[in-house]
Amino acid sequence: MNGKPTLPALGRRFFRPTWAEVDLSLLRANLRRFKARLPAGVRLMFVVKGDAYGHGAVACAAAAQRARAADWFGVSSVEEGVVLREAGVRLPILILGSLYPFESFLAAAEYKLTPTVASLESAKRLAEVSRRLGREVACHLKIETGMGRIGVSPAAAVEVLDFFSRQRIVELSGVYTHLSCAETSRVFTRNQLIRFKRVLRRCPRGVIRHAANSGAALRTPVSRFDMVRPGLAIYGLYPGFDPILSLKTKVIFLKNVPLGTSIGYGARYRTRRPSRIATLPIGYADGIFRGLSGKGWALLGGRKCPIVAVTMDMIMIDAGCAPEARVGDHAVLIGSQGKERISASDIAKILHTIPYEITTAISSRVPRVYRS
Ligand SMILES: Cc1ncc(COP(=O)(O)O)c(C=O)c1O
């Protein structure tokens, strides 16, 4: 050491009082609750892509692995899988995205990540990689049934399955599809499943068949097959499950201002009465969308206070409903305080989006603090 102070030596990792708290015991409880809704023998792939929807993939996957509450993990890329492997995650990991360039198959094999094959071309390239490595590698085949993203069409699947059956260097260990309307249309979902089942009839015995995300696994039992792939419900962003993330900060500035005072860029907000304005050190660079100006809320003193302006690093709220509030008091952007609660789903509704977008938008500069 050269005697320079380090953050850990100063006894803390962050100074700006803004952080996301993730409750790993609630995560484990959600996993158990989800598993309890499944018939025995159905495996659970916990989807931790997008840094576990912003909750922190390493901590979430490690907690699930330690509790033996998941059988697989799902990530979107080799990079996301490598991060988990380097952190000591040993369970099987499926890369849900299509791999390109095909050299990434080498990296996947190196880290024992199971790649998705989504075309005949990629099946052939994976076979080449296996031959180069001189060992068998396993993959899952993705069937396109209505999502319109990646995958082999049911018609083309015949040729790909034929290719797999003619060689021994790539093991087809799973076949899957993704349901695009699991929560919105039973008819569309049923038609997707019909297309998927047509392909399954041609698949070798013993492959793991999977299709269901949270909504499908909970609402459409026939979509469960051998494994389900929940994300949303495990993070508590689905009815019946407890949200595991809270986004917190503290008041850093408070002022009483007269009627007509302008607040924020463009002077878009002007107080309509003498007001008490609190400034919170969290902004759009942390994942608080500007669209929440004039529409969203922060909890302060156990009350819901309107957000009046959002800037890159700070937001201003009307703290009139929390007259006792002082600099240093806790404020909550997602989570509960007293009897009030703001969920990621509430924020998503205000912004006409989905809760996935709200939690994945919480940026890397917001420290994640884990509680168990
Ligand atoms: C292929 C795939 N499977 C499963 C999931 C998990 O879905 P959910 O979070 O709705 O449970 C996702 C998420 O988008 C996905 O892309």
The ligand as a Tripos MOL2 file, in Angstrom:
@<TRIPOS>MOLECULE
LIG
   16    16     1     0     0
SMALL
NO_CHARGES

@<TRIPOS>ATOM
      1 C1        -36.1970  -16.1470  -23.8470 C.3       1 LIG1
      2 C2        -36.7240  -15.6480  -22.5430 C.ar      1 LIG1
      3 N1        -37.1600  -16.5360  -21.6290 N.ar      1 LIG1
      4 C3        -37.6470  -16.1480  -20.4400 C.ar      1 LIG1
      5 C4        -37.7230  -14.8160  -20.0990 C.ar      1 LIG1
      6 C5        -38.2780  -14.4130  -18.7470 C.3       1 LIG1
      7 O1        -39.4830  -13.7350  -18.8810 O.3       1 LIG1
      8 P1        -40.2510  -13.1260  -17.6010 P.3       1 LIG1
      9 O2        -39.3230  -12.1550  -17.0010 O.co2     1 LIG1
     10 O3        -41.4580  -12.5000  -18.1820 O.co2     1 LIG1
     11 O4        -40.5420  -14.2620  -16.6860 O.co2     1 LIG1
     12 C6        -37.2840  -13.8570  -21.0130 C.ar      1 LIG1
     13 C7        -37.3750  -12.4230  -20.6740 C.2       1 LIG1
     14 O5        -37.5580  -11.5530  -21.4210 O.2       1 LIG1
     15 C8        -36.7750  -14.2850  -22.2690 C.ar      1 LIG1
     16 O6        -36.3490  -13.4150  -23.1840 O.3       1 LIG1
@<TRIPOS>BOND
     1     1     2 1
     2     2     3 ar
     3     2    15 ar
     4     3     4 ar
     5     4     5 ar
     6     5     6 1
     7     5    12 ar
     8     6     7 1
     9     7     8 1
    10     8     9 2
    11     8    10 1
    12     8    11 1
    13    12    13 1
    14    12    15 ar
    15    13    14 2
    16    15    16 1
@<TRIPOS>SUBSTRUCTURE
     1 LIG1         1 GROUP 0 **** ****
